[in-house]
Amino acid sequence: MPVNHTHRVLTTVVCAALPLALLPLAPGTAPANAAAAKPSHRVTLAAETGALTQWPAYAAKTARFAVVPSSAANDSLVVTASTSDPQGKVLVDGRPVRSGRPTTVSGLAPGDEVSVIIDDARGHSAQSWIYLPSTFPTLSTKGALDEGKKHVFLTLSNFLTATPYETVVDQNAVPSWFEQDNGSDLKPVGLGRTRYSLARHDGGGGYRIDELDRRFHTIRSHQLDDVPASTDFHDSELLPDGRALLLGYDGDSRGGHSYFDAVIQIVGRDGAADFTWNSKDHVDPAEAYVDGGTGDYAHINSLQYLPKSGDILASFRNLSQVMLIAGPNDSNHAAGTVIWRLGGAQNDFTFLDDPDGGNCAQHMARILPNGHLMLFDNGSRADPTGPIGAQSGNMCPDPANPGGARIARPQTRVTEYRLNTSDPGHLRARLVWSFVPGNRYAAFAGSQQRLADGRTFVGWSQANPADGSPGQEPVASLVSPSGEKERWRLFGSGWFSYRAAIGPSPDAVRPKVTISSPPGGAVFKKGDKVRLRFRCTDTGGSGLDSCRGTVANGHRLPTSHAGHYTVTVTARDGAGNRKQHTLTYRVRK
C-alpha cells in the first residue's frame, strides 16, 4: 500500500465542524491568548475513484471511523490531515506527511485500516479508518452505549443482497471485525481458548456451530449426532465441560404428512449425543398456529441449559410456547419430560398483570439469575404476502378470552415474568417488567440480553412500524433498567440481524511494521547518505497508537563509522499490542 503525495482537489470529503475558536490559523499568526488556545485538527478522506461514505461524522475525539467506497474498483483513499500548530507532526500510517497536504494511500483491501496520528501542543491524537467493502451496509447510531470496552455482535443480511456479513462493531457501529458470510447467532462465549460462537453453513444442506478463538479463527465445530445435516442456526450453547447444546429440524413423514420435527441434543466432545429430545414424542402437530398443523409445526428457536437443575429451556415459535424440559441430570424427573409449558394451546400457567394475556410467537426465552423468565415476544399477524409468508398467522392470546380463538397482535415487546411453580396445579406467571416500543413489529427473529447493571440489550431483527408508516426501526438498542427509554440505537438502512448480542471483543491482533528502505542486510560505504523509511498499520479494532524507530522515519542512518548496525521500529495499538521489526546493516571500512 504505497503512500504518495498529491495535489488533487478533493470534492468528496468528510470533515470536522469546528468551533470558531478552533479554526486553523493563517501561517505566522498567533492566537490572542496563545497560552490557553489548543491547536485544532482536521482530517478529510475521499475515495480516489467514486464517492465515499463515512460514519460517524468526523470529530477530533473519536478514535475510529468506517469508510465504504461506492465502487469496488477503488483501492485508494486520499487523506488530508492537518493541525493548526506549526510545530505539530502528522503521520499517515506512521509516515510523516506535511500538515494539510493530500496524501494517497493505495493498494487497500477490505478490512485494512488507515491511521492518522497527530502530535502537537494539544497532545497525542490517534485515529483510524477501517476500509470496508463497497457492499457493506451503511450503519448509524443514536445515543450513548456507554458500555466501556464491550462490542456489539451482528449477522447482517437482507432479502435482496448476495453479500451478507458477520461483524462485530463498537458503540459508533464501526466494525472491528467482519466476514462476508451468511452466518447466524454470532455471540461472545469466553470459555478458555473459545471466545465466540457462530452458526455457519456446513457446505451441504445444514449448519455447524463453530467455536472461534480470539482472532475469530475456527477451533472446532459441532453438529447433531446421527443427523448432522439437520443442525440448525437458530440457537446453540457451548457448555463449560466441552459439550454443546444444539437444536435442529429433522424431516419425517407420518400419516401422509411431512413434518419438520424439532430436535434437541447435548453432544459430547466426541460428537456423540448424551441426550436427545424430539418434539414428535411430546407435541401434537395440531397445536401449531401456522401451516395448518403440518410442516414446521413447532419451529424451535432458542435453547438454554440450566446448570443448577440440568434442565433445558426451549422456545417454539409456531406453538407460541416455552417449555422446561428435564435434562439427563435432573434427579426429580425422567430425562426428556416436559416439566411445564408456558403459552400455546397446552399452556400450564395463569398470566397475571399482563395486558396482552401472555406470549406470542416469541424468539428467545431465558431464565435470568433471579429466576425470572425473560422473552423476546414478537407478536404476530397473518401476512401471507410478507417475508415469512406461510409462517405468519394470528397466533396471540385474546386477553378478553384467553381460551378462545387466537388474534393478531403486531406489536413486539420484551417481557419479564416472575414464575410461581411451587404448586404444580396452579402455576403463575406475573409480568414484572416490559419494554413495549409503540408501533414496532418484528415478525420473526430477535433477542434480548439482561446486563449486570439492569439495562437490557435488544436485537430487533427486521422490525418495522406495525401500521405500515415510513420510518426506520433499529436493528439493536439498549434499554434503560426501568424499561422506559432506549439509551442507544443502531440502524442498518434496511438490513437486519437475526440476533444481536453485546459483550467483550478485545483487540487480539498485533500491528504490522514494514521497512521499505534500506533492505535488511545492506552494506554501505562510510558517509553514504541513506534514509530509513518505514510504515505501520493495524487491524483488530483499537487502532494504531504509535509508530517509532530508533532512527526517526525519513532520517539518515548512521554511516560515519565502519561496523554492524541495528535499527528497531516499534508499533503499538490502542490495546497495547506491540510489534517490533529490526533492521541490520553494515558499514564497511
N, C-alpha and C positions, 0 to 999 in steps of 0.2 A: 504494500500500500504506500507508494511514494508520496511524499508531500511536496508540492510545487507552489511557488508563489505566482499570483496572477493579479492583473489589474482589472479584471472583468467587472462590469457594473451588474450588481445583483438586483433582480426585480422581485424575487420571491424570498422574503426574509421573515423571520420571527424575532422580535426584539423586545427589549425591556421598556416598559413605561416608566420613565424616570422622573422623580420629583424634580422641580426646578432647581432646588439646591444641590442636586447631584448630577446635573448635566455636565458633560465634558467641557473643559475649559479650552480656550484657544491657546495655542502654543505660546509659552512665555508669559502667560497670565497667571497671577497668583490670586487665590481667593481672599476675600476681605478678612476672613477670620481663618487663616491658614492652619492654626493650631487645632481648631475644632472641626474643620471640614474633613470629610473622608472621601477618598477617591471613589468615583463611580465606575462601574463595569458595564460593558455592553457586549453581547455576543449574538451574532446573527448567523443563521445557516440557510443555505439554498442548495437545491439539487442541481448538478451540472446539466442534467437532461430532465426536462419536465418540471413539475411542481413538487412541493414538499409539504407534508402535513406533520405538525409537531404538537405534542402535548406533554405536560401542561404548558401554558404560556410562560415565556421566559421570565424568571425572577432571579435576582442575584443570590438569594438564599436557598434556592432549590438545587439539590445535588445532581439529580438525574432527570433526563428527558427521553422521550421516544420520538423518532422521526420515521415517516413512511413515505417513500418516493412514489410518484404517480406512475412511473414507468419501471418495469422490471429490468429494462436495459441499462438503467442508470446504476453506476457503481461508484459515484464520486459525490462528495459533499464539499461545498465552498464555505469555509469558516472564516468569519471576521470577528476577531476578539480584540477588545481594547480596554484600557484603563486610562483614567484622566491623570494618573500620577506619572509624570515624565520619567521618573526613576523606576517605575514598575516594570516587571518582567512578565512576559506572556509566553506560555508553552502550549503547543498543539501536539498531542501525542508525545509529550516530553521534549519536543524540539522547539528551540527558541524562535519566535517569529516577531516581526515588528508590530507593535500595537496599532490596531486599526487597519492593517494590511490584509487583504483577502488571501487565504491560503486554501489550496485544493488538496483534499485527502482522497486519493483514488484507490481503486482495487478493493473496494469494500464488498463484503459478502454479508447476507443477513445474519444478524447476531453480533457482528463487530460493533465496537464502541469507539467513539471519537472523544478524546479528552481535551479539556481546556483548563489549564492551571494558570492562575494569576497570583503573583506575589508582589505586593506594593504596600503603601503606608496603611492601607485598610486591613492588611493581614494576608492570610493564606486562603485562597479560594480554589476549590477543585470541583469541576462539574463535568458531566459526561452525557453523551447522547447515544442511545442504542439504535442501530440501523436495522430496521425491520423489513420484511418482505413487502412488496407492493400490494399484496393481497391481505395483509394483516388488517383486522378491523380497527377502526378508529374508536378509542376508548376515552372516557372522560369521567371525572368525579365531581361531587359537590359535598362540602362539609369536611370535617376532620376525622380521620380514622383513629388517630391518637392511640395507636397500638404498639408504639416503640419499634422493635425490630421484626414484628410479625408481617407476614405477607399473605396475599390472597391467591387461592388456587382455583383455576378455571379450566374448563374444556369448552372452547368457543366454537360454535357452529351455527349454521342456518340452513334453510331448506333449498337454498339457491346456489351455494358455492361448493366447489370440489376441494377446497383447501381449508379444512378445519384446523384448529390449533389447540394444543395443550400448553398452558402457560402459567407462570407464577408472576404476580405483579405487586408493586408497592402501593402505598396509600394514594399515589397520584396515577395509578393504573399504568405505570411504566414497567414493562416486563424485565425481570432479572433472568428468566429462562423461558424458552419456548421450543416447541417442536411442531412441525407440520404433520399432524396425525389426528385420526378420529378417535382418540381415547375418551374415557369417561371416568368420573368419580376419582379425580386426582386429589390426593389429600396427604397431609403430614401424618407420620406414624411415630417415628422416634423409638425404634427397637434395635439398639446396637448399631450394626452397620446399616440396617434398613431405616431409611429416613422418610420415605414416601411410598405410597402405593398408587397403582394406576391400572385401570382395566383397558386392555387393548385387543384388537382383532388378532386371532391366532393364525391368520393366513388361510383358514378354511371357513367353516360356517359358524364358528363360535368365538368366544373370547378367552383370554387368560388374564389372571391377576398378577401383575408384575410388582416385585419388590425392587425399589430403587435406592441406590446409595446417595451420599450427599452431593454427588455430581450428576444425579439423575441417570446413572448407568444401571442397567438391569442386573440384579444379583441372582434372582431365581424367579420362577413363575409357578402358579398354581392353577389347576383345573379340577373339575368334578371327577371323581373316580368312576370308572366304567362308562360314563357318558361325557367325555371331555368337550365334545362339540356343543353340548347343552349349556356350558358355563356361560353366565350372563354378566353384563356390565353394571347392573343396577346398584349393587352394593356388595361389599365384602369386608371382612375384618381379619387382620393378622393378629394372632394371639401370641402372648409373650413366650409360650413354650414351643414356638415354632410351627404350630398348627395354623390352619386357615379356615375361617368360617365363610362358606361360599353358597351361592344360590344359582339356580338355573331353571330352564324350561325344557321339559322332556316330552317329546311328542308321543302320543298314544292314541289308539283307536278303540272305542268301546261303544257297543250298541248302535253301530252305524254312524257314530260321530267321531270326528278327530278333535283331540284335545291337546293343549299345552299344559301339562301338569307342572306345578311349582315344586322344585326340588331344593332341599336344604341339606348341606353336608358339612361336617367338620372333617377336614382332610389332614392327615399327619404329614410329617416331613418326608415320608417315603411315598407320598401320593395316594396312600390307601385311606379309604373313608373309615373314620372311627364312629361316625354317626350319620344316618341318612333318614330324611323325612320326606314324604311325598304327599302333596295335597289330595291326591285321589283317594287316599285312605281316610281322610278326615273332612272332606268338603263335598257337598252335593253341588254339581255344576249349576243346578237351577237357582242357587243362591246368588249367582252373578247378576249384576245390574246392567251389563252390556253384552253384546254378542249373542243374545238370546240363550245364554247359558251354555254355549258351545265355544270351542276355540280357546282363547286365552281367558278362561273364566275366573282365574284367581289374580293373575298379574302381581306376583311378588316383587316388591321394590325396595325393601330395606330389611336389614338384619342387625341385631345387637346381641353380643354374648354377655351374659350377666355372671361375672365370676363368683359372686357370693353364693348363688344357688346353682350355677351351672346351667341355667335355663337360657332360652333363646327368645328374644322379642322379634316378631316378624310382622311386616305390614303388607297388606294385599289390597291394591287399589280397586280392582274390579269387584271386590267384595265389600268395599268401604269398611274394612275390618282390620284390627290389630289383634294378633294372637300372642299369648305367652305359651311357649312350647317347652315341655320338660326335656332337658338335655340329658346326656348319658351319665352325668354325675349327680343328678337330683336324687336325693335319698328318700324323698317323700312321694314321688310319682314315677310311674313307669316311663322309660325313655320314649319320647315321641308323643306323649299325652298332651292334648290341648288343655291347659290349665284354666284359661279363661279367654273369652272373645269380647273385644270392645268394638261396638259398632256392627253394622251389617245386619243381615237377616236373622242371624243367630246371636244377637247381642246379649251379653250377660249383665250389663251394667244399667243402672239408672243414672242419667246425666242430671246434675244439679247446677243451677246458676249459669246455664249455658243457653243463651238466647237462640242459638241455632239448633239445639237439640242433639248435638253430637257431631262426630267427624264424618267426612265425606270425601272419598277418592284421594285420601292422604298419600304422600310420597315419602315421608320419613317419620319414623317413630323412635324415640329414645327415652330410656329411663334415666333421669338426672340423678346426681349424687344424693339429693334429698329424698329420692324415691318417687318423685312426681313423674308423670308421663308427659312428654312434650311431642307435639305433632306439627308437621307442615301440612296443614289442612287445605287442600287445593280448592274444594268446592267443585261443582260440575254443572253442566247443562248439555242437553242434546244438541250437537252441532255436526251433523253428518258431512257438511262441506268444509269443515275446518281441518287443521293439520293432522288431527288424530282420528278423524272420520268415525269409523265403526266403534272406536274405543270411547266415544263420547256417549253421554246419556244423562238423564235426570236421576241422579244417584243419591241425593241428600235427604236426610230425615225431615219430615214436616214437624216443626216444634209443636204445632197445634194438634197433631195426630201422629205421634211417634211410631205407632204400629201400622199406619196406613201407607198409601202409595207414596213413593219417593217423588221428590220435587227438584226443580232446578235451584241452584244457589251459586251463581257465577261470581263468587266473592272468595278470594283466597285470604287465609288468616294463619297465624301461628298461635297455637294454644298450649296451655299447660294445665294439667289436671292433677289434683290430689286424689289418689286412689284409696278406697277403703275396701280391702279384700279379706278382712278378718272374719266376716260372716259369709261363707260360700253361697248362701241362698239370697243374700241381699248386698250385692256388690254395688259400690257407689263411685262415681267419677265426678268430682266437683271442679268446675272451671275456676282457677285461682289467678290466672294471668292470660292475657291475649294481646296480640298486636293485629289490628284489622285496618290496613290502609284502604281508605274508601275507594271504590271503583277500580280495584286492581284484581285481575283474574289470571292465574297461571293454570291453564287447563291440564298440564302434565309436568312431571318432574318437580324439582325444588328441594330445599333443605333448610335446616335450622341448626344452630350450634350455640348453646348457652356458654358464655365465657365466665371466668372465675370472678370477675367484678360485677356480675349480674346483668351485663349487657348481652344482647342476643345478635349473633351474626346470621343473616338470612340470605340464601340463594334463591332468586325468584324465577329462574329458568326463563321462559319466554312469556313474561307477564304483559298483559295489555289492558287498557281501560275496558271494563266489562260492558260499558254502554256503547262501545264502538267509536267513541270520540277520538280525535287525533291526540297524540302525545306519546312520549317515550317513558316507559316504566323501567325501573332499574333492573340490572342483572343481579346485583347483590346490594345489601345495605346493612348498616349497623344500627340496631335499635336500642334505645335507652332502657335502663332497668325497669322503669315504670311502664314501658310499652306505649308511651305517648308520642314518641318522636323518633324519626330516623336521623341520626347524627352524621351519617356518611352514606353516600350512594355512589354506585358505579354504574355507568351506562355503556351500552355496547352497540349503538347505531344499527339496531335490527338483528344483532347476533344474540345468542343465548348460551348459557352454560347449564348442562344437565343438573349439576350441583355446584355449589361454591363452598369453600372452606377457608378458614383463617388459621394461621399458625406460623411457627418459625421456619425460615428457609435461609440459613446463614450462607454467606459467600464462601464457597469452598474451592474457588479457582484462583490460582496464583497469577499475577500479572506476567507479561512477556517482555523481554528485553531483546532488541535487535541492534547489533553494532554493524553499521554499514561501511564504516571506514575507520581505520585501515583493516585489512583482512588479518585474522589471527595468525600468529607466527611470522609476520612480515619482518624483513630485515632492512634497516635503513643505514645510511651513512651519517656521520656526525654532521649536525647542523641542518639536516633535511627538515623542511617545513611540512609537517604532517598534522592534519587536524582530525580530532576524534569526533565522529558523528554517530549518533545513536537515536533510537526512539523507544518508547514504552507504550504498551497497550494493555487493556484489561477487559475481561468479561466476568460475569458472576454476580453482578448486582450492587456492588459497593462503590465502583468507580475508581479510577486511578487517582491516587493522592499525591504521589511524588515520583520523580524520575531523576536521579542524580548519579553523576560519575565522580570518581576520584580526580578526574580531569573534567572540567566543565564541557558540556556539549558545544561543539564548534570551536573549541580552543585547541591550541597546538600541544602536541605531545612532547615531552622532554626528549631531546635528541642530542644534547650538548656533550654527553659523555658516553663512552662505549659501555656496553653491558646489557643485561637482560632486564626488561621492564614488565610490570604488570599494572593493568588498569581495570578497575571494577566499576560496573554500573549496577545500581540497585533501584528496583521499582517496588513501591508499596501501594496497596489499595486501601480503600476506606475501612476494610475489615481487619487490617493488619497483616494480610497475606503478603509475603515478600518473595521476590525473585532476584537473584544476582547473576550477572554474566561477567566473566573475567576474560580479558584480552591480554595476551602476551605478545611482546615483540622484542626485537634485538637491535641494538645499535652497534655496528661493527667498528673496529678501530680504524 
